[in-house]
Amino acid sequence: MKLAWQNVVHDRARFSVTVLGVSFAVFLMVFQGSLLTGFLQAASRLIDASDSDIWITARGVQAFEFGTPIEGRIREMAAGVPGVLETSRVCMAFAVYRTPNGKQQVVALVGADSNVGKRFPVPNAPGFAYGMSPDAVLYDVSDRDLIQVTAMPAEVEVNRHRASIERQIDGYGAFLGVPFLFTSYRNATRYMGFGPEEAMYILLRVDRAYSISDVQQNLRQRLPEVDVLTRDEFERKSRTYWTIKTGAGGAILTAAVLGFLIGLVVVSQTVYANTMENIEEYATLKALGASQMFVARIVLTQALICGALGSVLGLLAVVPCIGYAKSLIPWIYTPWWLLLVMVLPSLAMCSMASIASVRSALTVEPGRVFRA
Amino acid sequence: MPNHFLGVEGACVSFGKRDAQVRALRGVSQFFERGTLSLVMGPSGSGKTTLLSLLGCLLSPDEGIVFVDGVAVNGLSEAERTGVRQKKISFVFQAFRLFHSLSAIDNVALGFELRDPTVPGRMEMARDLLVRFGLGEKLNQEPYELSPGEKQRVAIARALAGNPPILLADEPTASLDAQAGRSICQLLRSQVDDEGRTVVVVTHDPRWQEFADRTINLCDGQVEQEEKKP
């Protein structure tokens, strides 16, 4: 396979163009893949953070961010269903936030009971509560510029109610371009103007002795006026809404596919040009007794060399760029497997790109060797 | 009973269709004995290269039979004919046809690889062959760094890699000056005398006649004249 390697590197300019084309495609695919992965995570981050098994929502709620009120008595009714171990409440609404210097900003206000889950950012929850007042409000560090708090605790206003910003958290940054504020359920309902007879999300933990789906079925029969979803179902519903129904996921995916296609075209062009330039050598190889497999392997190896080097270069370039992008898009996320997995489509891309070249090399007549 | 080691019997080959049809060979029957150097001469368009293509399993005749190493190869599939070329036949071309991105030694090593991909020590064998051909100083030179004579020596070394019994050469000295041409003639003659190879050379170059055992003159796709050295 020395011939394949030498053929590729012999024309350095063409080789560089091919490798750059592949690395650009890999860069785009990994970047868009990271956007999509981060977007999917962010779309259901608060649902994931709860420890609940079942979520009860108003009928037809598509995503966590768009909850509507339900009757508060549903909580008591759900608590009476066999297998329900514990209930908690979460609510979310958009609110007007007034910064310490008087500027106004729309925020997504989230309130939750303290038992909603260890990872759920609630000021009165175990792990968060130390040193904070029960009415404290939390915000994500990535939203610092929007929240405009220079020192804590800071007195601010939420829907014209006094509130106290007391701590920064990490990993719950603005997903809709609107920063999240987290506070206790009691506080949040006060800011939102919810009555005691109203609720938004009722979360249930199921006794391990019971099947979650059995409890879900039982709840559905008893509470036909609401949606009863397992946590996974609500996660999926939220993600589907944000990625498919809003078209945002489609746009990200389209860019990733475009990256793939650009790479495909660049590699096809250069590998094909390289093959046609060396077509006489393929005829010579065949005249000298090279099998079709041998010839195909050389062309394919050339494409894969470009694919492998382009992938490495693309990955080396994209990792620091994503690191930088995190400061602008806090929810962008690159799981380690994405980096490995993206090498496969790039190699597949190069293999596909070499199909026309392999065909040309295989169909060249060995008899043309006698033409001077 | 003719010697059927290498040859054609009643070979007819046409190119093109209807009015544009050209009859390159018209019932040619010629056999080449093992361990001889034969010349195929004649004017352009006389069918020399077509005959060489038939002998090299690069072309099938419309009619007639082609024998390689005593076996009729007409009915063989493309893959089987490739196998025959791989094991028994090698070529030397007017334009050398070296692999431009490979060094001299890599070109010859590739010749060994094509004959037998499993053979060990290809680089050592390639080095030995090139040293024998007086190219010990040029092992790592790429083709563009070699003179025409040196290129043809590398091409012959590549052709001889793996020890094929048949060597078919198409105008091997046409691109060379007198001295380099003579040296190539001597080199191929030595392959017949020392290694017992069968060499068929298509040429216009009269210098070859001194080295050949037999000369066949083709004209309009037919054998016009045949001379054999006593």
Interface residues (C-beta under 8 A of the other chain):
Chain A: K2 L3 Q6 N7 V9 H10 N278 E280 E281 T284 L285 K286 A287 L288 G289 A290 S291 Q292 F294 E365 P366 G367 V369 F370 A372
Chain B: T49 L52 S53 G56 L58 L59 A79 T82 G83 R85 Q86 K87 I89 S90 F91 F93 Q94 A95 R97 F99 H100 S101 L102 D106 A109 L110 G111 L114 R115 P117 R158 D170 E171 A174
